[in-house]
């Protein structure tokens, strides 16, 4: 293909621009700031207090956790460039490195992770982009000490099986954006993919290699909490940012002057963010503390974690315990009590995994009931999935309900297996008030799966159609749905009786006595 005069002129101009940019400093990095010498205006990054400490740390796995707007992702993006500039010269007297940047979905990767990177480094040096097989950006820039070559692979993990995308990578480092939203396996596999580029055969000098990540706080039973708080593996460090809000003398939320990224946020950023939100939302996204916050269309939108849940409940001694059961290889049992005034107390949950109902009941539920509720009546009211009445003809075992009865827990099937009556029975208690108190109260510590189900995991999946949002008719199946189903079966039995009782109490008795019309 022959280039015209204009084409040749553009090509020469491009070559000259590349040469100029190769000799001119395009970024300045020191201990206090990073200045990107952009075409229009310099971009200046000054680390937050937490970011400064994290930049100076050389741990193999570093995670920054904090509230919204605290500069977590900006820290990670600039840390990549810092480490790229610190690489030894090994390729044509240049410093070359390769990083993987991971996010849970392709949509989030494009709209948030990639957008953050481009907002800072879109025109850092000569930039080349490839779309396939993996979205790749290559930056070649001058930091005043020569040429730095940085290759970035943007990887989305839309499905659990997408973890295989990272199994053959050879990387210098990895950045995982919103670590709490990716499977633990992604971090595990990435530990074996970094420190692979460049290999020792090509680069004889030592260099830092590892994983950096950022995240909003997950629940306190999340694997992040276990790995970074409880176990504290060697070479793993979690940096916690200061809260965005603190309480003033009048016990009102006000902005924390010591929060990270203070000077780059609107003065009332966190106050507006917290306005009208639940305590859990404020706890996670404004204070940067562990907690549960849900997104999407919840099944029980009536549930208010600040109203319907408490840290712990005490069972009413001597009163009957009500058991609800869900069967299958992930069996679940919920323990309830109904107060004399009609308040439903959800006291405890037991959830099994990969076991039959007999093993679950005999090894977990029965011993735990005796220990957890020694002064309560057990077994007078036990309700399960009516499908549990069916006997397994293949292995010639008793039905699930038959197994429970043989273990001394008199159990019967619920009145129906239809989803709508079960959901309505739970909503009956959620919408009920008893003596000025909620009609349903959940022990959040003793029922973590139920709490997460109410708050965020027991949801209707969105149907992938354009236009107006539409959702499936039945809730998603997951680890929270099993105790949720058990709760529905029990509530179906209790609510039916309570509704009948309430109607009877609401009927007025007419006194037909009339002293004037007496019959002698």
C-alpha positions as CSV (number, residue, x, y, z in Angstrom):
1,X,0.0,0.0,0.0
2,X,1.5,3.4,-1.1
3,X,1.2,6.3,1.3
4,X,0.2,9.7,-0.2
5,X,1.9,12.9,0.7
6,X,-0.4,13.6,3.6
7,X,0.1,10.0,4.9
8,X,3.8,10.3,4.8
9,X,3.7,13.6,6.6
10,X,1.5,12.1,9.4
11,X,3.9,9.2,9.7
12,X,6.9,11.5,10.0
13,X,5.1,13.6,12.5
14,X,4.2,10.5,14.5
15,X,7.9,9.3,14.5
16,X,9.1,12.7,15.6
17,X,6.5,12.9,18.3
18,X,7.6,9.4,19.5
19,X,11.2,10.4,19.6
20,X,10.4,13.6,21.4
21,X,8.3,11.8,24.0
22,X,11.1,9.2,24.3
23,X,13.6,11.9,25.4
24,X,11.4,14.2,27.4
25,X,10.3,13.3,30.9
26,X,6.6,12.3,31.0
27,X,6.3,11.5,34.6
28,X,8.0,12.6,37.8
29,X,7.9,10.3,40.8
30,X,9.3,11.0,44.3
31,X,8.5,10.1,47.9
32,X,5.8,12.7,48.3
33,X,3.9,12.9,45.0
34,X,3.6,11.7,41.4
35,X,3.3,14.2,38.6
36,X,2.0,13.0,35.2
37,X,3.1,15.5,32.5
38,X,0.0,15.3,30.4
39,X,-0.5,17.1,27.1
40,X,-3.0,19.7,28.4
41,X,-2.3,19.9,32.1
42,X,-0.1,18.1,34.7
43,X,-1.9,15.6,36.9
44,X,-0.6,15.5,40.4
45,X,-1.1,12.6,42.8
46,X,-0.4,13.1,46.5
47,X,-0.8,9.9,48.6
48,X,-3.3,9.8,51.4
49,X,-1.9,9.0,54.9
50,X,-2.8,5.3,54.5
51,X,-1.7,5.3,50.9
52,X,1.8,6.7,51.8
53,X,2.3,3.9,54.3
54,X,1.1,1.2,51.8
55,X,3.4,2.6,49.1
56,X,6.4,2.1,51.4
57,X,5.5,-1.5,52.3
58,X,6.9,-4.4,50.4
59,X,4.6,-7.2,51.6
60,X,3.8,-9.9,49.0
61,X,0.0,-9.2,49.3
62,X,-1.2,-5.7,50.3
63,X,-4.9,-4.8,50.6
64,X,-6.4,-1.4,51.4
65,X,-9.9,-1.4,52.9
66,X,-12.0,1.6,53.5
67,X,-15.2,3.6,52.8
68,X,-16.3,5.1,49.6
69,X,-14.3,8.0,48.1
70,X,-11.2,7.3,50.1
71,X,-8.8,7.0,47.1
72,X,-8.2,3.2,47.2
73,X,-8.3,2.6,43.5
74,X,-6.1,5.6,42.8
75,X,-3.5,4.3,45.2
76,X,-3.5,1.0,43.4
77,X,-3.2,2.6,39.9
78,X,-0.2,4.8,41.0
79,X,1.4,1.9,42.8
80,X,1.6,-0.1,39.5
81,X,3.4,2.8,37.9
82,X,5.7,3.3,40.9
83,X,6.7,-0.4,40.9
84,X,7.2,-0.3,37.1
85,X,9.7,2.5,37.4
86,X,11.5,0.6,40.2
87,X,12.2,-2.4,37.9
88,X,15.9,-3.2,37.1
89,X,17.1,-2.6,33.5
90,X,16.9,-5.9,31.8
91,X,15.4,-5.5,28.3
92,X,17.5,-3.4,25.8
93,X,18.6,-1.3,28.8
94,X,14.9,-0.6,29.6
95,X,12.7,-1.5,32.6
96,X,9.9,-3.7,31.5
97,X,7.1,-5.3,33.6
98,X,3.7,-6.9,33.0
99,X,0.7,-6.6,35.3
100,X,-2.7,-8.2,35.5
101,X,-5.7,-6.0,36.6
102,X,-8.7,-8.1,37.7
103,X,-12.3,-7.3,38.4
104,X,-15.3,-9.5,39.1
105,X,-17.3,-8.6,35.9
106,X,-16.5,-7.2,32.4
107,X,-19.0,-4.4,33.0
108,X,-17.4,-3.3,36.2
109,X,-13.9,-3.7,34.7
110,X,-14.8,-1.3,31.9
111,X,-16.9,1.3,33.8
112,X,-14.8,1.5,37.0
113,X,-11.4,-0.1,36.9
114,X,-10.4,0.8,33.4
115,X,-12.0,4.2,33.8
116,X,-9.9,4.9,36.8
117,X,-6.7,3.9,35.0
118,X,-7.4,6.1,32.0
119,X,-8.4,9.1,34.1
120,X,-4.8,9.2,35.3
121,X,-2.7,7.5,32.7
122,X,-4.6,7.7,29.4
123,X,-1.8,9.6,27.7
124,X,1.2,8.4,29.7
125,X,3.9,8.0,27.0
126,X,3.3,6.1,23.9
127,X,0.1,4.0,24.4
128,X,-0.9,0.9,22.4
129,X,-4.1,-1.0,22.8
130,X,-5.1,-4.5,21.9
131,X,-8.6,-5.9,22.3
132,X,-8.0,-9.6,21.8
133,X,-7.5,-12.2,23.3
134,X,-7.4,-10.0,26.5
135,X,-7.9,-6.3,26.7
136,X,-4.3,-5.0,26.8
137,X,-2.7,-1.6,27.2
138,X,1.0,-1.0,26.6
139,X,2.7,2.2,27.9
140,X,6.2,3.3,27.0
141,X,7.2,6.4,29.0
142,X,10.2,8.3,30.3
143,X,10.5,9.0,34.0
144,X,13.6,11.1,33.6
145,X,15.9,8.1,34.1
146,X,15.2,6.4,30.8
147,X,12.4,4.4,29.2
148,X,9.9,2.3,31.2
149,X,7.7,-0.3,29.4
150,X,4.5,-1.3,31.2
151,X,2.1,-3.9,29.9
152,X,-1.4,-4.2,31.5
153,X,-3.8,-7.1,31.0
154,X,-7.4,-6.3,32.0
155,X,-9.2,-9.5,33.1
156,X,-12.8,-10.0,34.1
157,X,-14.1,-13.0,36.1
158,X,-17.8,-13.0,35.1
159,X,-18.2,-16.6,36.1
160,X,-16.4,-18.8,38.6
161,X,-14.9,-20.9,35.8
162,X,-13.3,-17.7,34.4
163,X,-10.6,-18.1,37.0
164,X,-8.9,-20.4,34.4
165,X,-8.1,-17.2,32.5
166,X,-5.3,-16.5,35.0
167,X,-3.8,-19.9,35.2
168,X,-1.3,-19.5,32.3
169,X,-0.3,-15.9,32.9
170,X,3.3,-14.8,33.6
171,X,3.2,-11.5,35.5
172,X,5.3,-9.1,37.5
173,X,2.4,-8.1,39.7
174,X,-1.4,-8.2,40.0
175,X,-4.0,-5.6,41.0
176,X,-7.4,-7.0,42.1
177,X,-10.0,-4.3,42.2
178,X,-12.8,-4.8,44.9
179,X,-11.2,-8.0,46.3
180,X,-14.3,-8.9,48.3
181,X,-16.3,-9.4,45.1
182,X,-13.9,-12.0,43.5
183,X,-13.6,-15.7,44.5
184,X,-10.9,-16.6,46.9
185,X,-9.5,-18.9,44.2
186,X,-8.5,-15.9,42.1
187,X,-6.1,-14.6,44.8
188,X,-4.8,-18.1,45.3
189,X,-4.0,-18.7,41.6
190,X,-2.6,-15.2,41.2
191,X,0.0,-15.9,43.9
192,X,1.5,-18.5,41.5
193,X,1.3,-16.2,38.4
194,X,3.3,-13.2,39.7
195,X,7.1,-13.2,40.1
196,X,7.1,-14.9,36.7
197,X,7.9,-11.9,34.5
198,X,10.7,-11.3,33.8
199,X,12.2,-14.7,34.6
200,X,15.6,-15.0,36.3
201,X,17.0,-16.2,33.0
202,X,16.5,-12.8,31.5
203,X,16.7,-10.5,34.6
204,X,19.4,-11.4,37.1
205,X,18.7,-8.5,39.5
206,X,16.0,-8.9,42.2
207,X,12.8,-6.9,41.9
208,X,9.5,-6.6,43.9
209,X,6.7,-8.8,42.8
210,X,3.3,-9.4,44.4
211,X,-0.4,-8.6,44.6
212,X,-2.1,-5.4,45.5
213,X,-5.9,-5.0,46.1
214,X,-8.5,-2.7,47.3
215,X,-12.0,-3.3,48.8
216,X,-14.9,-2.0,50.6
217,X,-15.5,-3.9,53.9
218,X,-17.2,-7.3,53.5
219,X,-19.0,-9.3,56.2
220,X,-17.0,-10.5,59.2
221,X,-17.4,-14.1,58.1
222,X,-15.9,-13.3,54.6
223,X,-12.7,-15.1,53.6
224,X,-10.9,-11.7,53.7
225,X,-11.6,-11.3,57.4
226,X,-10.4,-14.9,58.1
227,X,-7.2,-14.5,56.0
228,X,-6.2,-11.0,57.0
229,X,-7.7,-10.6,60.5
230,X,-7.9,-14.1,62.1
231,X,-5.1,-16.1,60.5
232,X,-2.9,-13.2,59.4
233,X,-0.7,-15.1,57.0
234,X,2.9,-14.1,56.6
235,X,3.5,-11.6,53.9
236,X,-0.2,-10.6,53.9
237,X,-1.1,-7.1,55.2
238,X,-4.4,-5.2,55.4
239,X,-4.4,-1.4,55.6
240,X,-7.6,0.0,57.1
241,X,-8.4,3.6,56.3
242,X,-9.9,6.0,58.8
243,X,-13.8,6.4,58.8
244,X,-15.4,9.1,56.8
245,X,-17.7,10.1,59.6
246,X,-17.4,10.5,63.4
247,X,-20.0,11.4,66.1
248,X,-20.0,14.9,67.4
249,X,-20.9,16.1,70.9
250,X,-24.6,15.8,70.0
251,X,-24.2,12.2,68.8
252,X,-24.7,13.2,65.2
253,X,-22.6,12.1,62.3
254,X,-20.1,14.7,61.0
255,X,-17.2,14.5,58.6
256,X,-14.0,13.1,60.0
257,X,-11.2,15.7,59.3
258,X,-8.7,12.8,59.5
259,X,-10.3,10.7,56.7
260,X,-8.3,9.8,53.6
261,X,-8.7,11.9,50.5
262,X,-10.2,14.7,52.7
263,X,-9.2,17.6,50.5
264,X,-10.5,16.1,47.2
265,X,-14.1,15.3,48.4
266,X,-17.0,17.7,48.7
267,X,-17.4,19.1,52.3
268,X,-20.6,17.2,52.9
269,X,-19.8,14.1,50.9
270,X,-20.2,11.5,53.6
271,X,-23.1,13.3,55.3
272,X,-25.1,13.1,52.1
273,X,-24.0,9.6,51.5
274,X,-25.3,8.5,54.9
275,X,-28.6,10.4,54.7
276,X,-31.6,8.1,54.8
277,X,-29.5,4.9,54.8
278,X,-29.5,2.0,57.2
279,X,-27.0,1.6,60.0
280,X,-25.3,-1.2,58.0
281,X,-24.9,1.0,55.0
282,X,-23.3,3.7,57.0
283,X,-21.1,1.2,58.8
284,X,-19.7,-0.2,55.6
285,X,-19.6,2.6,53.1
286,X,-19.1,5.6,55.4
287,X,-17.1,4.2,58.3
288,X,-15.2,1.4,56.5
289,X,-16.2,-1.3,59.0
290,X,-17.2,-4.9,58.3
291,X,-21.0,-5.3,57.7
292,X,-23.7,-6.6,55.3
293,X,-25.2,-4.4,52.7
294,X,-27.3,-5.8,49.8
295,X,-27.9,-4.7,46.3
296,X,-30.6,-5.8,43.8
297,X,-34.2,-6.7,44.3
298,X,-34.5,-8.3,47.7
299,X,-37.3,-10.8,48.3
300,X,-38.1,-9.2,51.7
301,X,-37.8,-5.5,51.2
302,X,-39.8,-5.0,54.4
303,X,-36.9,-6.2,56.4
304,X,-35.0,-3.4,58.2
305,X,-31.8,-4.6,59.8
306,X,-31.9,-1.7,62.3
307,X,-35.4,-2.7,63.3
308,X,-35.9,-6.4,62.8
309,X,-32.4,-7.6,63.9
310,X,-30.5,-7.5,67.2
311,X,-27.1,-8.6,68.3
312,X,-28.4,-11.5,70.4
313,X,-31.7,-12.9,71.7
314,X,-32.5,-14.9,74.9
315,X,-34.9,-17.7,74.5
316,X,-38.0,-17.7,76.7
317,X,-37.3,-20.5,79.3
318,X,-39.9,-23.2,79.5
319,X,-41.6,-22.1,76.3
320,X,-42.0,-24.3,73.2
321,X,-39.4,-24.2,70.4
322,X,-40.6,-24.3,66.9
323,X,-38.4,-26.0,64.3
324,X,-38.5,-25.3,60.5
325,X,-36.7,-27.7,58.1
326,X,-35.4,-27.6,54.6
327,X,-34.1,-30.9,53.1
328,X,-31.6,-31.9,50.4
329,X,-27.8,-32.2,50.6
330,X,-27.7,-28.7,52.1
331,X,-30.2,-29.2,54.9
332,X,-31.2,-26.4,57.2
333,X,-33.0,-26.0,60.5
334,X,-34.2,-22.8,62.0
335,X,-35.3,-22.5,65.7
336,X,-38.1,-20.1,66.5
337,X,-40.3,-19.1,69.4
338,X,-43.6,-17.3,69.5
339,X,-44.2,-15.1,72.4
340,X,-47.7,-15.1,74.2
341,X,-48.3,-11.7,72.5
342,X,-47.5,-13.0,69.1
343,X,-43.9,-11.8,68.5
344,X,-41.8,-14.2,66.4
345,X,-38.3,-14.7,67.7
346,X,-35.7,-16.3,65.3
347,X,-33.2,-17.7,67.7
348,X,-30.8,-19.9,65.8
349,X,-30.0,-21.5,62.5
350,X,-28.2,-24.8,61.7
351,X,-27.0,-25.3,58.1
352,X,-25.3,-28.4,56.7
353,X,-23.4,-29.1,53.5
354,X,-23.0,-32.4,51.7
355,X,-24.9,-34.5,54.2
356,X,-28.3,-36.3,54.5
357,X,-31.0,-35.3,56.9
358,X,-30.4,-38.1,59.4
359,X,-26.7,-37.2,59.8
360,X,-27.5,-33.5,59.9
361,X,-30.2,-33.9,62.6
362,X,-28.4,-36.6,64.7
363,X,-24.9,-35.1,64.6
364,X,-25.6,-31.3,64.5
365,X,-29.1,-30.3,65.3
366,X,-30.1,-32.5,68.3
367,X,-26.9,-32.1,70.2
368,X,-26.9,-28.3,69.6
369,X,-30.5,-27.9,70.7
370,X,-29.7,-29.6,74.0
371,X,-26.7,-27.3,74.5
372,X,-28.2,-24.1,73.2
373,X,-31.7,-24.4,74.7
374,X,-31.5,-26.5,77.8
375,X,-34.6,-25.0,79.5
376,X,-37.0,-25.0,76.5
377,X,-39.4,-27.6,75.2
378,X,-38.2,-29.2,72.0
379,X,-40.1,-31.2,69.3
380,X,-43.7,-30.3,69.9
381,X,-44.0,-28.3,66.7
382,X,-41.6,-29.2,63.9
383,X,-42.5,-28.3,60.2
384,X,-40.6,-29.3,57.1
385,X,-40.7,-29.1,53.3
386,X,-43.8,-31.3,52.3
387,X,-41.6,-32.9,49.6
388,X,-39.8,-34.5,52.6
389,X,-42.7,-37.0,52.9
390,X,-41.6,-38.8,49.8
391,X,-39.6,-42.0,50.4
392,X,-36.4,-42.6,48.4
393,X,-37.3,-45.7,46.5
394,X,-33.8,-46.1,44.9
395,X,-31.9,-46.7,48.2
396,X,-35.0,-47.8,50.1
397,X,-34.6,-45.3,52.9
398,X,-37.2,-43.6,54.9
399,X,-38.5,-40.2,53.9
400,X,-36.8,-37.1,55.3
401,X,-39.7,-36.4,57.6
402,X,-39.8,-40.1,58.5
403,X,-36.1,-39.9,59.5
404,X,-36.8,-37.0,61.8
405,X,-39.7,-38.8,63.5
406,X,-37.5,-41.9,64.0
407,X,-35.0,-39.6,65.8
408,X,-37.7,-38.4,68.3
409,X,-38.5,-35.1,66.6
410,X,-42.3,-35.3,65.7
411,X,-42.3,-33.5,62.3
412,X,-45.0,-33.0,59.7
413,X,-44.9,-31.4,56.2
414,X,-46.0,-27.8,55.7
415,X,-49.4,-27.1,54.3
416,X,-48.1,-26.3,50.8
417,X,-44.8,-26.1,48.9
418,X,-46.0,-23.1,46.9
419,X,-43.6,-20.1,47.2
420,X,-46.1,-17.3,47.4
421,X,-47.9,-18.5,50.6
422,X,-44.5,-19.1,52.2
423,X,-43.2,-15.6,51.4
424,X,-46.5,-14.1,52.5
425,X,-46.3,-15.9,55.9
426,X,-42.9,-14.3,56.6
427,X,-44.1,-10.9,55.5
428,X,-47.0,-11.2,57.9
429,X,-44.6,-11.1,60.8
430,X,-42.4,-8.5,59.2
431,X,-45.3,-6.1,58.8
432,X,-46.8,-6.8,62.2
433,X,-46.2,-4.7,65.3
434,X,-46.5,-6.2,68.8
435,X,-46.8,-3.8,71.7
436,X,-44.9,-1.2,69.7
437,X,-42.2,-3.6,68.8
438,X,-41.5,-5.5,65.6
439,X,-43.5,-8.7,65.0
440,X,-40.3,-10.5,63.9
441,X,-36.9,-10.2,65.6
442,X,-33.8,-12.0,64.3
443,X,-30.7,-12.9,66.3
444,X,-28.1,-11.8,63.8
445,X,-25.1,-13.5,65.4
446,X,-26.8,-16.8,65.8
447,X,-28.4,-16.6,62.3
448,X,-25.7,-15.2,59.9
449,X,-27.0,-16.9,56.8
450,X,-30.6,-15.7,57.5
451,X,-29.4,-12.2,58.1
452,X,-27.4,-12.1,54.9
453,X,-30.4,-13.6,53.1
454,X,-32.8,-10.8,54.4
455,X,-30.2,-8.1,53.7
456,X,-28.8,-9.0,50.3
457,X,-28.6,-12.7,49.2
458,X,-32.2,-13.9,49.1
459,X,-33.0,-12.0,45.9
460,X,-34.9,-12.2,42.6
461,X,-32.4,-12.5,39.7
462,X,-32.8,-9.9,37.0
463,X,-33.9,-11.1,33.6
464,X,-31.4,-10.1,30.9
465,X,-33.8,-8.1,28.7
466,X,-33.6,-4.5,27.5
467,X,-35.8,-1.7,28.7
468,X,-37.7,-1.9,32.0
469,X,-36.1,-4.0,34.7
470,X,-37.7,-7.4,35.0
471,X,-36.9,-10.2,37.5
472,X,-37.5,-13.9,37.8
473,X,-40.6,-15.1,39.8
474,X,-38.6,-17.3,42.2
475,X,-35.7,-16.3,44.5
476,X,-32.1,-17.4,43.7
477,X,-30.8,-20.6,45.2
478,X,-27.7,-20.1,47.4
479,X,-26.5,-20.9,50.9
480,X,-28.9,-18.4,52.4
481,X,-31.9,-19.7,50.5
482,X,-31.9,-23.0,52.4
483,X,-32.5,-21.5,55.9
484,X,-34.8,-19.0,54.3
485,X,-36.9,-21.9,53.0
486,X,-36.9,-23.5,56.4
487,X,-38.1,-20.3,57.9
488,X,-40.9,-20.0,55.3
489,X,-42.2,-23.5,56.1
490,X,-42.4,-22.8,59.8
491,X,-44.0,-19.4,59.4
492,X,-46.6,-20.8,57.0
493,X,-47.8,-23.0,59.9
494,X,-47.6,-20.3,62.6
495,X,-49.0,-17.4,60.5
496,X,-52.1,-19.4,59.4
497,X,-53.1,-19.9,63.1
498,X,-52.1,-16.3,64.0
499,X,-54.2,-14.8,61.2
500,X,-57.2,-16.9,62.3
501,X,-56.7,-15.9,65.9
502,X,-56.4,-12.2,65.0
503,X,-59.6,-12.3,63.0
504,X,-61.5,-13.9,65.9
505,X,-60.1,-11.3,68.3
506,X,-61.3,-8.6,65.9
507,X,-64.9,-9.8,65.9
508,X,-67.2,-7.7,68.1
509,X,-69.6,-9.5,70.4
510,X,-73.1,-7.9,70.3
511,X,-74.9,-7.9,73.7
512,X,-78.5,-8.7,72.9
513,X,-79.8,-8.1,76.5
514,X,-82.5,-5.4,76.7
515,X,-83.9,-4.8,80.2
516,X,-87.0,-3.2,78.7
517,X,-88.0,-6.3,76.7
518,X,-87.7,-8.9,79.4
519,X,-89.7,-12.1,79.1
520,X,-91.4,-13.2,82.3
